[in-house]
Every structure is written in C-alpha cells, then in structure tokens.
C-alpha cells in the first residue's frame, strides 16, 4: 500500500492533471489516500509527481 498526499494545489493545472488527482481520490490540499502499489497507480503518480508526496 502507498500513502499519497496532495502537497500542491490543483489551481492553474491542466485538466488532465486534475482528472488524474480526482481519480486517485485527492480533492483537497494535504488530503491523504492509501492505494495499492500497482502499475496503473504508479503511472498516475508519475503524471502528477510534482503535486504529490509518497509516504510508505
């Protein structure tokens, strides 16, 4: 399981990045979600790596 925290705002970001964050369940700043470590989730994290922080 990966703990993912949104550390930067979605304001002013492209719609693709917003959709990826919403798909992961991150809607508000400093919100944390736990997701399974799958290739799909890793790809989503790579898309928005500049906006999130991963905590194991």
C-alpha distance matrix in Angstrom:
0.0 3.8 6.7 9.7 13.2 16.4 18.9 21.8 23.7 24.0 27.7 29.7 26.8 27.4 26.7 24.3 22.0 22.4 21.5 18.3 17.3 18.5 16.6 13.3 14.7 15.9 19.5 20.7 20.7 18.3 16.2 12.5 9.9 6.3 5.6 4.5 5.5 9.1 12.4 13.2 10.5 11.4 15.0 14.7 13.4 16.3 18.7 18.2 17.1 20.2 19.2 15.6 14.1 10.6 9.7 7.5
3.8 0.0 3.8 6.2 9.8 13.0 15.4 18.2 20.3 20.8 24.5 26.4 23.6 24.5 24.1 21.9 19.2 19.7 19.4 16.0 14.7 16.4 15.1 11.5 13.1 13.5 17.2 18.0 17.6 15.3 13.6 10.0 8.1 5.5 5.3 6.0 6.1 9.6 12.1 12.6 9.3 9.7 13.2 12.5 10.5 13.5 15.9 14.9 13.6 16.6 15.6 11.9 10.3 6.9 6.6 5.5
6.7 3.8 0.0 3.8 6.7 10.3 12.5 15.7 17.8 18.7 22.3 24.6 22.2 23.6 23.3 21.6 18.6 18.6 18.8 15.8 13.6 15.3 14.8 11.0 11.7 11.4 14.8 15.1 14.4 11.7 10.3 6.6 5.7 4.5 6.6 8.9 9.6 12.9 15.2 15.1 11.4 12.0 15.0 13.5 11.2 14.5 16.3 14.5 13.3 15.6 13.9 10.2 8.4 5.8 5.0 5.9
9.7 6.2 3.8 0.0 3.8 6.8 9.4 12.2 14.2 15.0 18.7 20.8 18.4 19.9 19.8 18.2 15.0 15.1 15.7 12.8 10.4 12.6 12.6 8.9 9.8 8.6 12.0 12.3 11.5 9.5 8.3 5.5 5.4 6.4 7.7 10.5 10.9 13.4 15.0 14.2 10.4 10.9 13.3 11.1 8.6 12.0 13.4 11.1 10.2 12.2 10.2 6.6 5.8 4.7 6.2 8.5
13.2 9.8 6.7 3.8 0.0 3.8 6.1 9.3 11.3 12.8 16.2 18.7 16.9 19.0 19.1 18.3 14.8 14.4 15.8 13.5 10.4 12.5 13.6 10.4 10.2 7.7 10.3 9.6 8.1 5.8 5.6 4.3 6.7 9.0 11.0 14.2 14.7 17.1 18.4 17.3 13.6 14.0 15.8 13.2 10.7 13.7 14.4 11.4 10.6 11.4 8.7 5.5 5.2 6.5 7.7 11.0
16.4 13.0 10.3 6.8 3.8 0.0 3.8 5.9 7.5 9.1 12.4 14.9 13.3 15.7 16.1 15.7 12.1 11.5 13.6 11.9 8.4 10.8 12.8 10.3 10.0 6.5 8.2 7.3 5.4 5.1 5.8 6.7 9.0 11.9 13.4 16.7 17.1 18.9 19.6 18.0 14.6 15.1 16.0 12.9 10.8 13.4 13.1 9.6 9.7 9.6 6.2 4.6 6.5 9.1 11.1 14.5
18.9 15.4 12.5 9.4 6.1 3.8 0.0 3.8 6.9 9.6 12.2 14.5 13.5 16.5 17.6 17.6 13.8 13.6 16.3 14.7 11.6 14.2 16.3 14.0 13.7 10.2 11.1 9.2 6.0 5.5 8.2 9.5 12.3 15.0 16.7 19.7 19.7 21.7 22.1 20.9 17.5 17.3 18.2 15.4 12.8 14.7 14.6 10.8 10.2 8.8 5.8 5.3 6.5 10.0 11.9 15.6
21.8 18.2 15.7 12.2 9.3 5.9 3.8 0.0 3.8 6.7 8.8 10.9 10.2 13.5 15.1 15.5 11.9 11.7 14.9 14.0 11.2 13.8 16.4 14.8 14.7 11.0 11.1 9.5 6.6 8.1 10.5 12.4 14.9 17.8 19.0 22.0 21.9 23.3 23.3 21.7 18.7 18.5 18.5 15.7 13.5 14.8 13.8 10.1 10.2 7.9 4.9 6.9 9.3 12.9 15.3 19.0
23.7 20.3 17.8 14.2 11.3 7.5 6.9 3.8 0.0 3.8 5.4 8.3 8.3 11.7 12.9 14.1 10.9 9.8 13.3 13.3 10.5 12.4 15.5 14.7 14.1 10.4 9.3 7.8 6.1 9.2 10.9 13.6 15.8 19.0 20.1 23.4 23.6 24.7 24.6 22.6 19.8 20.1 19.7 16.5 15.2 16.6 14.8 11.3 12.6 10.4 7.2 9.5 12.5 15.8 18.2 21.7
24.0 20.8 18.7 15.0 12.8 9.1 9.6 6.7 3.8 0.0 3.8 6.3 5.4 8.4 9.1 10.7 7.9 6.3 10.0 10.7 8.5 10.1 13.3 13.3 13.0 9.9 8.5 8.6 8.5 11.7 12.4 14.8 16.2 19.4 19.8 22.9 23.3 23.8 23.4 20.9 18.6 19.2 18.2 14.8 14.4 15.6 13.1 10.1 12.5 10.9 8.0 10.5 14.1 17.0 19.8 23.1
27.7 24.5 22.3 18.7 16.2 12.4 12.2 8.8 5.4 3.8 0.0 3.8 5.6 8.8 10.0 12.5 10.4 8.8 12.5 13.9 12.0 13.2 16.5 16.9 16.3 13.3 11.2 10.8 10.6 14.2 15.3 18.1 19.7 23.0 23.6 26.7 27.1 27.5 27.0 24.4 22.2 22.8 21.6 18.3 17.9 18.8 16.1 13.3 15.6 13.5 11.0 13.9 17.3 20.5 23.2 26.6
29.7 26.4 24.6 20.8 18.7 14.9 14.5 10.9 8.3 6.3 3.8 0.0 3.8 6.7 9.0 11.6 10.1 9.6 13.2 14.6 13.6 15.1 18.0 18.8 18.8 16.0 14.4 14.4 14.1 17.4 18.5 21.0 22.4 25.4 25.5 28.4 28.3 28.4 27.4 24.9 23.2 23.4 21.6 18.7 18.6 18.7 15.7 13.4 15.9 13.5 12.0 15.4 18.9 22.1 25.2 28.5
26.8 23.6 22.2 18.4 16.9 13.3 13.5 10.2 8.3 5.4 5.6 3.8 0.0 3.8 6.5 8.2 6.5 6.9 10.3 11.3 10.8 12.8 15.2 16.0 16.6 14.1 13.3 14.0 13.8 16.7 17.5 19.4 20.3 23.0 22.7 25.3 25.1 24.9 23.7 21.3 19.7 19.8 17.9 15.1 15.1 15.2 12.0 10.0 12.8 11.0 9.8 13.1 16.8 19.6 23.0 26.0
27.4 24.5 23.6 19.9 19.0 15.7 16.5 13.5 11.7 8.4 8.8 6.7 3.8 0.0 3.8 5.4 5.5 6.6 8.9 10.3 11.1 12.7 14.5 16.0 17.1 15.4 14.8 16.3 16.7 19.5 19.7 21.2 21.5 23.9 23.1 25.4 25.0 24.3 22.7 20.0 19.1 19.4 16.9 14.3 15.3 15.0 11.3 10.6 13.9 12.9 12.1 15.1 18.9 21.2 24.7 27.4
26.7 24.1 23.3 19.8 19.1 16.1 17.6 15.1 12.9 9.1 10.0 9.0 6.5 3.8 0.0 3.8 5.4 5.0 6.2 8.7 9.9 10.5 12.1 14.4 15.2 14.1 13.4 15.7 16.9 19.8 19.3 20.7 20.6 22.9 21.9 24.2 24.4 23.4 22.1 18.9 18.2 19.2 16.7 13.8 15.5 15.8 12.1 11.7 15.4 15.1 13.7 16.1 19.9 21.8 25.2 27.7
24.3 21.9 21.6 18.2 18.3 15.7 17.6 15.5 14.1 10.7 12.5 11.6 8.2 5.4 3.8 0.0 3.8 5.5 5.2 6.3 8.8 10.0 10.5 12.6 14.4 13.8 14.1 16.7 17.7 20.0 19.3 20.0 19.4 21.3 19.7 21.6 21.4 20.2 18.5 15.5 15.1 15.9 13.1 10.6 12.7 12.8 9.0 9.5 13.3 13.8 13.0 14.9 18.5 20.0 23.5 25.6
22.0 19.2 18.6 15.0 14.8 12.1 13.8 11.9 10.9 7.9 10.4 10.1 6.5 5.5 5.4 3.8 0.0 3.8 5.4 5.1 6.3 8.7 9.8 10.8 12.6 11.2 11.7 13.9 14.4 16.5 16.1 16.9 16.7 18.8 17.7 19.9 19.6 19.0 17.7 14.9 13.7 14.3 12.1 9.1 10.2 10.6 7.1 6.3 10.1 10.4 9.2 11.2 14.9 16.6 20.1 22.5
22.4 19.7 18.6 15.1 14.4 11.5 13.6 11.7 9.8 6.3 8.8 9.6 6.9 6.6 5.0 5.5 3.8 0.0 3.8 5.5 5.2 6.2 8.5 10.0 10.6 9.2 8.8 11.3 12.6 15.2 14.4 15.8 15.7 18.2 17.5 20.2 20.7 20.3 19.6 16.5 15.0 16.3 14.6 11.1 12.3 13.6 10.5 9.0 12.6 12.7 10.4 12.1 15.8 17.6 20.7 23.3
21.5 19.4 18.8 15.7 15.8 13.6 16.3 14.9 13.3 10.0 12.5 13.2 10.3 8.9 6.2 5.2 5.4 3.8 0.0 3.8 5.5 5.1 6.0 8.7 9.8 9.8 10.0 13.3 15.1 17.3 15.8 16.6 15.6 17.7 16.4 18.7 19.4 18.4 17.8 14.3 13.4 15.3 13.4 10.0 12.2 13.8 10.8 10.4 14.0 15.0 13.0 14.0 17.4 18.5 21.6 23.6
18.3 16.0 15.8 12.8 13.5 11.9 14.7 14.0 13.3 10.7 13.9 14.6 11.3 10.3 8.7 6.3 5.1 5.5 3.8 0.0 3.8 5.5 5.0 6.4 8.8 8.8 10.4 13.5 14.7 16.2 14.7 14.7 13.4 15.0 13.5 15.6 15.9 15.0 14.3 11.1 9.8 11.5 9.8 6.3 8.5 10.3 7.8 7.6 11.0 12.7 11.1 11.4 14.6 15.3 18.4 20.3
17.3 14.7 13.6 10.4 10.4 8.4 11.6 11.2 10.5 8.5 12.0 13.6 10.8 11.1 9.9 8.8 6.3 5.2 5.5 3.8 0.0 3.8 5.3 5.2 6.4 5.3 7.0 9.8 11.0 12.5 11.0 11.4 10.7 13.1 12.4 15.3 16.0 16.0 16.0 13.1 10.8 12.5 11.9 8.1 8.8 11.3 9.4 7.6 10.5 11.7 9.1 9.1 12.3 13.4 16.3 18.5
18.5 16.4 15.3 12.6 12.5 10.8 14.2 13.8 12.4 10.1 13.2 15.1 12.8 12.7 10.5 10.0 8.7 6.2 5.1 5.5 3.8 0.0 3.8 5.3 4.9 5.4 6.0 9.6 12.1 13.8 11.5 12.3 11.2 13.7 13.1 16.1 17.5 17.4 17.8 14.5 12.6 15.1 14.4 10.7 12.0 14.8 12.8 11.4 14.3 15.5 12.6 12.5 15.4 16.3 18.7 20.7
16.6 15.1 14.8 12.6 13.6 12.8 16.3 16.4 15.5 13.3 16.5 18.0 15.2 14.5 12.1 10.5 9.8 8.5 6.0 5.0 5.3 3.8 0.0 3.8 5.4 7.5 9.3 12.9 15.1 16.1 13.6 13.3 11.2 12.7 11.2 13.6 15.0 14.3 14.7 11.2 9.8 12.8 12.1 8.8 11.0 13.7 12.1 11.7 14.5 16.5 14.2 13.5 16.1 16.2 18.6 20.0
13.3 11.5 11.0 8.9 10.4 10.3 14.0 14.8 14.7 13.3 16.9 18.8 16.0 16.0 14.4 12.6 10.8 10.0 8.7 6.4 5.2 5.3 3.8 0.0 3.8 5.7 8.8 11.8 13.4 13.6 11.0 10.0 7.7 9.1 7.9 10.8 12.3 12.4 13.4 10.6 8.0 10.9 11.3 7.9 9.0 12.4 11.7 10.7 12.7 14.9 12.6 11.0 13.0 12.7 14.9 16.3
14.7 13.1 11.7 9.8 10.2 10.0 13.7 14.7 14.1 13.0 16.3 18.8 16.6 17.1 15.2 14.4 12.6 10.6 9.8 8.8 6.4 4.9 5.4 3.8 0.0 3.8 6.2 9.2 11.6 12.0 8.8 8.6 6.8 9.3 9.4 12.8 15.0 15.6 17.0 14.2 11.6 14.5 15.0 11.6 12.2 15.7 14.8 13.1 15.1 16.7 13.7 12.2 14.1 14.2 15.8 17.5
15.9 13.5 11.4 8.6 7.7 6.5 10.2 11.0 10.4 9.9 13.3 16.0 14.1 15.4 14.1 13.8 11.2 9.2 9.8 8.8 5.3 5.4 7.5 5.7 3.8 0.0 3.8 6.1 7.9 8.8 6.2 7.1 7.1 10.4 11.2 14.8 16.3 17.4 18.4 15.9 12.9 15.0 15.5 11.8 11.6 14.9 13.8 11.3 13.1 14.0 10.6 9.4 11.7 12.7 14.6 17.0
19.5 17.2 14.8 12.0 10.3 8.2 11.1 11.1 9.3 8.5 11.2 14.4 13.3 14.8 13.4 14.1 11.7 8.8 10.0 10.4 7.0 6.0 9.3 8.8 6.2 3.8 0.0 3.8 7.0 9.2 7.2 9.6 10.2 13.8 14.8 18.4 20.1 21.0 21.9 19.1 16.4 18.4 18.5 14.7 14.7 17.6 16.0 13.4 15.5 15.6 12.0 11.7 14.3 16.0 17.8 20.4
20.7 18.0 15.1 12.3 9.6 7.3 9.2 9.5 7.8 8.6 10.8 14.4 14.0 16.3 15.7 16.7 13.9 11.3 13.3 13.5 9.8 9.6 12.9 11.8 9.2 6.1 3.8 0.0 3.8 6.4 5.6 9.1 11.1 14.8 16.6 20.3 21.8 23.2 24.2 21.8 18.8 20.4 20.8 17.1 16.3 19.2 17.8 14.6 16.1 15.6 11.8 11.6 13.7 15.9 17.3 20.3
20.7 17.6 14.4 11.5 8.1 5.4 6.0 6.6 6.1 8.5 10.6 14.1 13.8 16.7 16.9 17.7 14.4 12.6 15.1 14.7 11.0 12.1 15.1 13.4 11.6 7.9 7.0 3.8 0.0 3.8 5.4 8.8 11.7 15.3 17.3 20.9 21.9 23.7 24.5 22.6 19.3 20.2 20.8 17.4 15.9 18.4 17.5 13.9 14.6 13.6 9.8 9.7 11.5 14.2 15.5 18.9
18.3 15.3 11.7 9.5 5.8 5.1 5.5 8.1 9.2 11.7 14.2 17.4 16.7 19.5 19.8 20.0 16.5 15.2 17.3 16.2 12.5 13.8 16.1 13.6 12.0 8.8 9.2 6.4 3.8 0.0 3.8 6.4 9.9 13.2 15.8 19.3 20.3 22.5 23.8 22.3 18.7 19.5 20.8 17.7 15.6 18.4 18.2 14.7 14.5 13.9 10.6 9.1 9.6 11.9 12.5 15.9
16.2 13.6 10.3 8.3 5.6 5.8 8.2 10.5 10.9 12.4 15.3 18.5 17.5 19.7 19.3 19.3 16.1 14.4 15.8 14.7 11.0 11.5 13.6 11.0 8.8 6.2 7.2 5.6 5.4 3.8 0.0 3.8 6.9 10.5 13.1 16.8 18.4 20.5 22.1 20.3 16.8 18.2 19.6 16.4 14.9 18.1 17.9 14.8 15.2 15.4 11.9 10.0 10.7 12.0 12.6 15.4
12.5 10.0 6.6 5.5 4.3 6.7 9.5 12.4 13.6 14.8 18.1 21.0 19.4 21.2 20.7 20.0 16.9 15.8 16.6 14.7 11.4 12.3 13.3 10.0 8.6 7.1 9.6 9.1 8.8 6.4 3.8 0.0 3.8 6.9 9.9 13.4 15.0 17.5 19.5 18.2 14.5 15.9 17.9 15.1 13.3 16.8 17.3 14.6 14.4 15.5 12.5 9.6 9.4 9.5 9.6 11.9
9.9 8.1 5.7 5.4 6.7 9.0 12.3 14.9 15.8 16.2 19.7 22.4 20.3 21.5 20.6 19.4 16.7 15.7 15.6 13.4 10.7 11.2 11.2 7.7 6.8 7.1 10.2 11.1 11.7 9.9 6.9 3.8 0.0 3.8 6.4 10.1 12.3 14.5 16.8 15.4 11.9 13.9 16.0 13.4 12.3 16.0 16.7 14.6 14.8 16.7 13.9 10.9 10.9 10.0 10.2 11.6
6.3 5.5 4.5 6.4 9.0 11.9 15.0 17.8 19.0 19.4 23.0 25.4 23.0 23.9 22.9 21.3 18.8 18.2 17.7 15.0 13.1 13.7 12.7 9.1 9.3 10.4 13.8 14.8 15.3 13.2 10.5 6.9 3.8 0.0 3.8 7.0 9.4 12.0 14.9 14.1 10.7 12.7 15.4 13.6 12.5 16.1 17.5 16.0 15.8 18.2 16.1 12.7 12.0 9.9 9.6 9.6
5.6 5.3 6.6 7.7 11.0 13.4 16.7 19.0 20.1 19.8 23.6 25.5 22.7 23.1 21.9 19.7 17.7 17.5 16.4 13.5 12.4 13.1 11.2 7.9 9.4 11.2 14.8 16.6 17.3 15.8 13.1 9.9 6.4 3.8 0.0 3.8 6.5 8.5 11.4 10.5 7.5 9.9 12.6 11.2 10.8 14.3 15.7 15.0 15.1 18.1 16.4 13.3 13.1 10.6 11.2 10.8
4.5 6.0 8.9 10.5 14.2 16.7 19.7 22.0 23.4 22.9 26.7 28.4 25.3 25.4 24.2 21.6 19.9 20.2 18.7 15.6 15.3 16.1 13.6 10.8 12.8 14.8 18.4 20.3 20.9 19.3 16.8 13.4 10.1 7.0 3.8 0.0 3.8 5.8 9.4 9.5 7.4 9.4 12.4 12.1 11.9 14.9 16.8 16.9 16.7 20.0 19.0 15.8 15.3 12.3 12.6 11.2
5.5 6.1 9.6 10.9 14.7 17.1 19.7 21.9 23.6 23.3 27.1 28.3 25.1 25.0 24.4 21.4 19.6 20.7 19.4 15.9 16.0 17.5 15.0 12.3 15.0 16.3 20.1 21.8 21.9 20.3 18.4 15.0 12.3 9.4 6.5 3.8 0.0 3.8 6.9 8.3 6.4 6.9 10.4 11.1 10.5 12.8 15.3 15.8 15.0 18.7 18.3 15.3 14.5 11.2 12.0 10.3
9.1 9.6 12.9 13.4 17.1 18.9 21.7 23.3 24.7 23.8 27.5 28.4 24.9 24.3 23.4 20.2 19.0 20.3 18.4 15.0 16.0 17.4 14.3 12.4 15.6 17.4 21.0 23.2 23.7 22.5 20.5 17.5 14.5 12.0 8.5 5.8 3.8 0.0 3.8 5.4 5.3 6.2 8.7 10.1 10.7 12.4 14.6 15.9 15.7 19.5 19.4 16.9 16.8 14.0 15.3 14.0
12.4 12.1 15.2 15.0 18.4 19.6 22.1 23.3 24.6 23.4 27.0 27.4 23.7 22.7 22.1 18.5 17.7 19.6 17.8 14.3 16.0 17.8 14.7 13.4 17.0 18.4 21.9 24.2 24.5 23.8 22.1 19.5 16.8 14.9 11.4 9.4 6.9 3.8 0.0 3.8 5.5 5.0 6.2 8.7 9.8 10.5 12.5 14.7 14.7 18.4 18.9 17.0 17.3 14.9 17.0 16.1
13.2 12.6 15.1 14.2 17.3 18.0 20.9 21.7 22.6 20.9 24.4 24.9 21.3 20.0 18.9 15.5 14.9 16.5 14.3 11.1 13.1 14.5 11.2 10.6 14.2 15.9 19.1 21.8 22.6 22.3 20.3 18.2 15.4 14.1 10.5 9.5 8.3 5.4 3.8 0.0 3.8 5.5 5.2 6.5 8.8 10.0 11.0 13.1 14.0 17.6 17.5 15.9 17.0 15.2 17.6 17.3
10.5 9.3 11.4 10.4 13.6 14.6 17.5 18.7 19.8 18.6 22.2 23.2 19.7 19.1 18.2 15.1 13.7 15.0 13.4 9.8 10.8 12.6 9.8 8.0 11.6 12.9 16.4 18.8 19.3 18.7 16.8 14.5 11.9 10.7 7.5 7.4 6.4 5.3 5.5 3.8 0.0 3.8 5.4 5.1 6.2 8.7 10.0 11.0 11.6 15.2 14.7 12.7 13.5 11.7 14.1 14.1
11.4 9.7 12.0 10.9 14.0 15.1 17.3 18.5 20.1 19.2 22.8 23.4 19.8 19.4 19.2 15.9 14.3 16.3 15.3 11.5 12.5 15.1 12.8 10.9 14.5 15.0 18.4 20.4 20.2 19.5 18.2 15.9 13.9 12.7 9.9 9.4 6.9 6.2 5.0 5.5 3.8 0.0 3.8 5.4 5.0 6.2 8.8 10.2 9.8 13.6 14.0 12.1 12.5 10.6 13.3 13.3
15.0 13.2 15.0 13.3 15.8 16.0 18.2 18.5 19.7 18.2 21.6 21.6 17.9 16.9 16.7 13.1 12.1 14.6 13.4 9.8 11.9 14.4 12.1 11.3 15.0 15.5 18.5 20.8 20.8 20.8 19.6 17.9 16.0 15.4 12.6 12.4 10.4 8.7 6.2 5.2 5.4 3.8 0.0 3.8 5.4 5.1 6.4 9.0 9.7 13.2 13.9 12.9 14.3 13.2 16.4 16.8
14.7 12.5 13.5 11.1 13.2 12.9 15.4 15.7 16.5 14.8 18.3 18.7 15.1 14.3 13.8 10.6 9.1 11.1 10.0 6.3 8.1 10.7 8.8 7.9 11.6 11.8 14.7 17.1 17.4 17.7 16.4 15.1 13.4 13.6 11.2 12.1 11.1 10.1 8.7 6.5 5.1 5.4 3.8 0.0 3.8 5.4 5.2 6.7 8.4 11.6 11.4 10.5 12.6 12.1 15.4 16.5
13.4 10.5 11.2 8.6 10.7 10.8 12.8 13.5 15.2 14.4 17.9 18.6 15.1 15.3 15.5 12.7 10.2 12.3 12.2 8.5 8.8 12.0 11.0 9.0 12.2 11.6 14.7 16.3 15.9 15.6 14.9 13.3 12.3 12.5 10.8 11.9 10.5 10.7 9.8 8.8 6.2 5.0 5.4 3.8 0.0 3.8 5.4 5.4 5.4 9.0 9.1 7.6 9.1 8.6 12.2 13.6
16.3 13.5 14.5 12.0 13.7 13.4 14.7 14.8 16.6 15.6 18.8 18.7 15.2 15.0 15.8 12.8 10.6 13.6 13.8 10.3 11.3 14.8 13.7 12.4 15.7 14.9 17.6 19.2 18.4 18.4 18.1 16.8 16.0 16.1 14.3 14.9 12.8 12.4 10.5 10.0 8.7 6.2 5.1 5.4 3.8 0.0 3.8 5.5 5.0 8.5 10.0 9.5 11.0 10.9 14.5 15.9
18.7 15.9 16.3 13.4 14.4 13.1 14.6 13.8 14.8 13.1 16.1 15.7 12.0 11.3 12.1 9.0 7.1 10.5 10.8 7.8 9.4 12.8 12.1 11.7 14.8 13.8 16.0 17.8 17.5 18.2 17.9 17.3 16.7 17.5 15.7 16.8 15.3 14.6 12.5 11.0 10.0 8.8 6.4 5.2 5.4 3.8 0.0 3.8 5.9 8.3 9.2 10.0 12.5 13.2 17.0 18.8
18.2 14.9 14.5 11.1 11.4 9.6 10.8 10.1 11.3 10.1 13.3 13.4 10.0 10.6 11.7 9.5 6.3 9.0 10.4 7.6 7.6 11.4 11.7 10.7 13.1 11.3 13.4 14.6 13.9 14.7 14.8 14.6 14.6 16.0 15.0 16.9 15.8 15.9 14.7 13.1 11.0 10.2 9.0 6.7 5.4 5.5 3.8 0.0 3.8 5.4 5.5 6.6 9.7 11.3 15.0 17.4
17.1 13.6 13.3 10.2 10.6 9.7 10.2 10.2 12.6 12.5 15.6 15.9 12.8 13.9 15.4 13.3 10.1 12.6 14.0 11.0 10.5 14.3 14.5 12.7 15.1 13.1 15.5 16.1 14.6 14.5 15.2 14.4 14.8 15.8 15.1 16.7 15.0 15.7 14.7 14.0 11.6 9.8 9.7 8.4 5.4 5.0 5.9 3.8 0.0 3.8 5.4 5.4 7.3 8.8 12.6 15.0
20.2 16.6 15.6 12.2 11.4 9.6 8.8 7.9 10.4 10.9 13.5 13.5 11.0 12.9 15.1 13.8 10.4 12.7 15.0 12.7 11.7 15.5 16.5 14.9 16.7 14.0 15.6 15.6 13.6 13.9 15.4 15.5 16.7 18.2 18.1 20.0 18.7 19.5 18.4 17.6 15.2 13.6 13.2 11.6 9.0 8.5 8.3 5.4 3.8 0.0 3.8 6.0 8.1 10.9 14.3 17.3
19.2 15.6 13.9 10.2 8.7 6.2 5.8 4.9 7.2 8.0 11.0 12.0 9.8 12.1 13.7 13.0 9.2 10.4 13.0 11.1 9.1 12.6 14.2 12.6 13.7 10.6 12.0 11.8 9.8 10.6 11.9 12.5 13.9 16.1 16.4 19.0 18.3 19.4 18.9 17.5 14.7 14.0 13.9 11.4 9.1 10.0 9.2 5.5 5.4 3.8 0.0 3.8 7.1 10.3 13.5 16.8
15.6 11.9 10.2 6.6 5.5 4.6 5.3 6.9 9.5 10.5 13.9 15.4 13.1 15.1 16.1 14.9 11.2 12.1 14.0 11.4 9.1 12.5 13.5 11.0 12.2 9.4 11.7 11.6 9.7 9.1 10.0 9.6 10.9 12.7 13.3 15.8 15.3 16.9 17.0 15.9 12.7 12.1 12.9 10.5 7.6 9.5 10.0 6.6 5.4 6.0 3.8 0.0 3.8 6.7 9.8 13.1
14.1 10.3 8.4 5.8 5.2 6.5 6.5 9.3 12.5 14.1 17.3 18.9 16.8 18.9 19.9 18.5 14.9 15.8 17.4 14.6 12.3 15.4 16.1 13.0 14.1 11.7 14.3 13.7 11.5 9.6 10.7 9.4 10.9 12.0 13.1 15.3 14.5 16.8 17.3 17.0 13.5 12.5 14.3 12.6 9.1 11.0 12.5 9.7 7.3 8.1 7.1 3.8 0.0 3.8 6.5 10.0
10.6 6.9 5.8 4.7 6.5 9.1 10.0 12.9 15.8 17.0 20.5 22.1 19.6 21.2 21.8 20.0 16.6 17.6 18.5 15.3 13.4 16.3 16.2 12.7 14.2 12.7 16.0 15.9 14.2 11.9 12.0 9.5 10.0 9.9 10.6 12.3 11.2 14.0 14.9 15.2 11.7 10.6 13.2 12.1 8.6 10.9 13.2 11.3 8.8 10.9 10.3 6.7 3.8 0.0 3.8 6.5
9.7 6.6 5.0 6.2 7.7 11.1 11.9 15.3 18.2 19.8 23.2 25.2 23.0 24.7 25.2 23.5 20.1 20.7 21.6 18.4 16.3 18.7 18.6 14.9 15.8 14.6 17.8 17.3 15.5 12.5 12.6 9.6 10.2 9.6 11.2 12.6 12.0 15.3 17.0 17.6 14.1 13.3 16.4 15.4 12.2 14.5 17.0 15.0 12.6 14.3 13.5 9.8 6.5 3.8 0.0 3.8
7.5 5.5 5.9 8.5 11.0 14.5 15.6 19.0 21.7 23.1 26.6 28.5 26.0 27.4 27.7 25.6 22.5 23.3 23.6 20.3 18.5 20.7 20.0 16.3 17.5 17.0 20.4 20.3 18.9 15.9 15.4 11.9 11.6 9.6 10.8 11.2 10.3 14.0 16.1 17.3 14.1 13.3 16.8 16.5 13.6 15.9 18.8 17.4 15.0 17.3 16.8 13.1 10.0 6.5 3.8 0.0
